[in-house]
């Protein structure tokens, strides 16, 4: 159920760090490689319920392209908190650096087929590289418990070779679908990549995504299968490799190119067989798209809500709602996905985590339409599915771990702000795409769930609510 939730929402709202091989220059979006990109990945950025703050628990990566040369790097913090096939708990850091040459790099055009092939060399260093210090600092600043694990004694520096190939096949849109969904360019993206180190490690990945390609953004959802074979550099790296091997459900969304030469993206994935989860947020410089659709307006936003909840949302105006439009009243269909904690996490030694997806409707008032700053009070309502998991964070936890899923209705209200400077400068034209919002939401699960340990009883999946804020961009799809 949780995997299905992520697949459905990502098709329209988006959040693919997925099964990517560390240090490979895989394009962060379905378009061509940007001039540069940088991202932060963490296992709490993809899914609330599956987040265990373990294995590849965090990473910083990035890369750049100059003419036909591509450089990419990845620094990952690896941990395993529980014994695994006789391997005691431990940690290891991993740094991968690669330099490659593009053998095929089709430029943006109105063609329906675009290919990319990159081959290169590099190195991978494993051992104690400062990851524990960085993780402790991040946990101290965010309220998480400190993680103390011994470093593996093994340390290695291996050379590597890699090859990456991707083909994007796009289809022209049909206007008949615009009564319900945006009429834009759809396509398929097939990706294959492989890496081998001098230490005997072999990694490979095959993927197929359904992609939506807009003039100023994209969304994708699909699957990967990753193989991690051979001899890993450290025992912790071997444990992480086993955790990440197998099938992945992946999804993502991107913004850009905008009038300013910047963009951003969210990517995420889960492995349903091992319960691995990983997500990332990134920034691109000079992002590009293969096709120039620009046939529909879509707003994509990221939100942060009470309970340390992260959300992604998409708004669009289907033709089915045209009859209800007025100059002062606007109607959007919305898909909303949120994951994280809950506002009232009150149990000793436990943390309640949540995933929720909604499909709904949001009317908004269009106040001061001629002003350079537009205020848009809104209401929203939607139906969906909500999962909550009671996770154990301390040995003395009040309850044992368990989870439950139920239907949910959510309603909310708030204020959205848009800019309409209508000026010719690059900064002003970029600002006109920006959307800000604050609001309050309250959710009503169809039924709560009882949890108990002996005579001690309580309930979760209860009616609750919280405030939040959103940052979004209006884009041509």
N, C-alpha and C positions, 0 to 999 in steps of 0.2 A: 504493500500500500504506500509506504513512504517513497519508494522509488517511483511509483506511478505519479505521486503528487509532484515530484520534481520535474518529471518529463512533461506533464501537461502544462504546468505553469511556464516552464522555460520556452515552450513553443511560441508563446506570445509575449512573455515578460522578460525572460532571460536572466540567468545568472551564469570554460572548458579548461580549468587547469587539469582536471580529469586524469587520464592515464598518460599524460605527456612525459617524455623521457627527459630527465633533468639535464640542462645544458644544450639541448637541441634548439635550433633557431626556427621552431615551428611558428608560423604567423599567428599572432594572437587573435585575429579575426578572419572571416572567410575572404577578405580582400588580399591584395598584394602586401608584401612586407612594408611596414612603415619605415621612415628614416631611422627612428629609434623608439624603443619601448622599455618601460620599467614596471615591475609589478611586485606586490607582496602577496604571498600565498599562506593560507593557514587552514587547519582543519575545522575551525569554527566559522569559516566564511562560506560554507556550502550547505550545511544541514545542521539544524539544532539537535535533533534527536540522536543522530549518529556520532556527534562530536564527543571524542574521548580524550582529546588533548594528548595524543600519543602517536607513535610511529613517525611519519614525516609531519612533524607537528608545526613547522613553520619554515618559510623559505623567502629569500629575496632573489630576484632574477631580472634579467634585462638583456638588451642587445641593440645592435645597430647595423645599418647597411650603408656601404659607400661603394657606388658603382656596382660591380659584380661581386664584391666581397661582403661577407656577413660575419659578425662577431656576436657570440652569445655567452652568457655566464649565469651560473646558478649557485647559490649558497644555501644549503639546507641543514636544518637541525633535526637529527634522527634520534628517537628514543624508543625503548620498549620497557614498560613498567612491570610486566609480569613475565615469569619464566616461560620460554617458548621452546618446545622440543629439546629440553635439557640446557638451553642457553639462559643463563641468569640475567636479570634485569640490567640494563646498561644504556649507554648513549654513545653517539659518534656524530661528528660533523662531516659534511661532504661539500667540497667545492669543485665545480666543473667549469672549465673554460674551453670554448671551441672557436675555431676560425674556419670558415667555409667559403666556397666559390659557387655562385649560381650558374648551373649548366643550362637551365631553362627558366625564363622569367617573363611570362607573357604580360604585356602592359595593359592598363585599363582600356577597354574598348566595348563596343556594342556586340562583339562576338558572343556566342553562347558557350564557348569552351576556353578555359584558361588553365595553363599548367605552370607548375613550379617544381624544379629539381635542384637540390643543394647537396654538395658533398664536401666533407671537410675532415679536419684532424683536431686534436686537442689533448687535454690532460684532466685527470680527476684525482684530487687529493682527499684522503679520508683520515680522520683522527680527531684530536682535540684542537679545535680552531676557534675557540671563543664562543661557541654556541650556547653553552650553559650560562655564561655571563649575560648574554643578550636575552635569553629566555627568562632569566630571573628578573632582569630589569623590566621587561614587558609585563610579566605577571605581577610585579610589585605595583606597577602603575595602573593595572586594570582590576586588581582585587582577587586574582587567581592565586591558589596555593603555590608556594615555591616547589619546584621539582628537583630533587636531589638524587642523582643517579651516578654511579661511577662510569668513567670513560672506559671504553674497550682499550685493551693494551695494544691491539693491532693498529698499525698506521701504514698507509700505503700511498704511493704516488705513481699512477699508471698513465701511460699514453693511450689514446683512443682514436678510432676512425668512425665516421658515421655517414649515412646517406638518408636524405629525406625527399619524398615526392608527394605532390598533391595535385589533384585535378578537380576543377570546379565546373560543373555543367549547369547552366541557368536556362530558365524558361520564361518567355514573355507572359505578362499577367493577363488574366481574363477579367474584363470589367464586370462580368456577371456575379463575381464573388463579393463585390464591394457592399452588398446589402448587409453583410455580416462581418467580414474581415477586410483589412486593407488590401487594395488591389496593387500589388507590387511584384517585383521579380522574385520568383522562387527558384530553388536549385538544389543540387546534390553536390557534396564535397567529399571526395575519397582521399584518404591520407594513409601513407605507408612510411615507416621510418625504422631504422635499425642502427645499433651502436655496439661496438666491441672494444674492450680494453685489453691492454697488454697483460693484465693480471688474470685474465680468463673469464671476465664477466661479459655476458651477451644479453642485450635488451632489444626488443622489437615490439612494434605496435601497428595495428591495422584499424582504421576507423572509417565510418560512413555517417555523414550528417545531412539532415534536411536543413536548408538555409533559406533565410529571407534576406534579400539584398536590397537595401535602400540607398538613396543618393547620399544620405547623411547618417547612416547607421545600419546595423544588421542584427539578426537574431538567428540562433541555430540550436538544434537539438539532435542528438544521435547516440551512437554507441561506439565503443572502442574495445579491443581485446589486446591485453598487454602480456608479453612473455618476458620473464626475468630469469635467465638461466646462467649456468656456469658458477664461478666462484666469486662471491662478493668480497670486498676489501676487509670488512669487519663483521663480527657476529651480529651487531645491531643492524648494519646494512643488509645482511642476509635476512633478518627478521622483517625489516621493512619491505624488502623485495618480495617476500612471500605474501605479505599483507596487500601489496599493490598489484599482484599478478591476477589475471583473469579478466572477466567482462566488466565494463564500466558504462554507466548511463551518464551522458555529458550534455551540457547546455551552456549557452552564453548569450550575451548581448553587448553591442558596442555603440558608441556615439562618435560621429566624425566621418568625414571631414566637415568642420565648421568653418565660418569665415576666417577665424584664427586658425593657424596650422597645428591644432591640438585635437586630441580625442581621448576617449576613455573606454574601458570595458570591464565587465564582470564575467567570470568564468567559474564553473563549478562542476563537480562530478561525484558520483557514488559508485562503489563496487558492491553490488547486492550479495555476492557470495562471501566476501570477507568483512563487509560492513565498513570498509574504508570510505572516508569522505575527505574532500579537499576542494577549496575554493580560492579565488584570487581576485584582486582588484588592481587595475593597471592604468597607466597613462601612455599615450602614444604621441609621437611628434610626426607631423606630415602623414597622417593616416590617409589611405586611399581605398576606393571601392572599384570593383571590376565593371559594374554597370551603373548607369545614371537613370534610375527609375524616377523618383520624384513625383509620384502620382497620388500620394496620400500623406496626410499629416498624422503623425503618431508622437505621443509624448511618453518617454521612458524616464523613470525616476528611481532613485534609491532612497530608502528611508531608515531612520533610527528611532526606536520607540522604547517606552518604559519596559524594564525587565531585560535590558541589553539585547533587544530584538533588532535584527537587520531585515529589511524588506526590499523587494523590487516590485515595481508596478508598471503596467502599460495602460495608456488611455488612447482610445480612438473613437471616431464618430462614424458608425456604420450607417448606410443609407436607410436602414430600417427605422432609424430614429429621426429622419429628416422632417417628417410631418409634425413633430413636436418642437422643432426649433423655432425660436423667436430671436429678435435682435438683442433682447435682454436676457435670454435663457438659452443655455447650451447643454446638450446631453452627450455624455460619454459612456461607452462600455468600458469596463475595467477588468483586468486580471491582476490579482494581488497575491504575492507569495511572501511569507514571513517566517523567520526561523530564529531561535535563540532561547531565552529563558521565559519566565513569566513575571509579571510585576510584583507578585507577592510570593517570594520564595522563602518560606518561613520554617522549614523543618531542619532540625539539627543533623548535620552531616550529609544531607541530601541536597541535590539541585534538581529542580523541575525544568525540563527542556521541552521545547515545542516546535512543531512544524504546522503551517496552516496555508491552504490555498483557497482562493475565492474567485468566483465569477460574478460580476455585479453590474450595477448601474449607478452613475453619479451625475445628477443635475447640478449646474452651477449658474449663478447670476453673473452677468457681464456688466459690472458697474464701471462707469467712466470709460467707455470704449474709445474715446478720442484722446484720452490722456496718455502721457508717456509711461505712466505706471498704472496698471490695471489691477483692481482688487476683485477677486472672484470668490465670494462665499459659496460653499458647496455642502451638499449632503451626499451620503453614499449608503448603499445597502448591497449585500451579497450573500450568496450561499456557497458552501464549500465543505471541506474536510479538515479536521484538526486532530493531530496526534500529540500526546504529551507523554514524556518518559521521566520517571523518577530515577535519577542517577545517583549512585553512591559515590561520595567524594571523601568520606572519612570512615575509618574502621568502626567508629562508634555511631554510625548513622542510625537514625530513628527507624527507617524502613529499608527493606531489601529492594533491589532494582526491579522495576516492572514498567510496562507501558500500556496504553490503550488508545483507540481511535474512535472518533464519532463524527457525525455531521455537525455543522455549525452555521449559525446565522450571525452576521456582523453588520452593525450600523454605525455611522459616524457623521461628524460634521467638522467644518474647519474653514480656513481661509487660505486661498492660493493667490500668489502674486506673480504677475507677468510684466515684462517690459515691452514697450512699443515705441522706442525712440525714433524709429524711421529715419535714422541718419546714415550717411554713406560710409563713415569710417569703419574699419575692420572691427574695432572693439565694440562699437555700437551695434553692428550687425550681429556679432556674436552674442552680445547681451540680450538681444531680442529673442534669442532661442531659450533663454534661461527661465525656469519656473521654480518658485519656492513655495513651500506650504507648511502650515502647522495645523494640527487637529487633534481630536479626541475620538477614539473608537471603543466600542463595547461589543464583546462577542458573547454569544449565547450557545454553548454546546448543547446538543440535543439531549445528552444525559451525562451526568457526572459518574466518576468511578471511585469505588471504595478501595482503600489500601489499608492493610493491617499487619501488625506483628504482635502475636499474642492478644492481649486485651486492648492494646493501643490501636486505635482506629482513626482514620481521617479520610478526606476525599480530595481528588484532583479532577481536572477537566471541569472546572466550575465557571460560572458566569464571572467575568472580570473585564477590566478596561484599562486604558492608559493613553497618555499623551504621546505625541511624536512629531517629527518634522521630516520633510522630504526635500530633495534637491533633484530637479529634473531638467530635461532638454526636449524642446519641441523640434521634431526632425521631419524632413521630407523622406518618405519611403517610396 
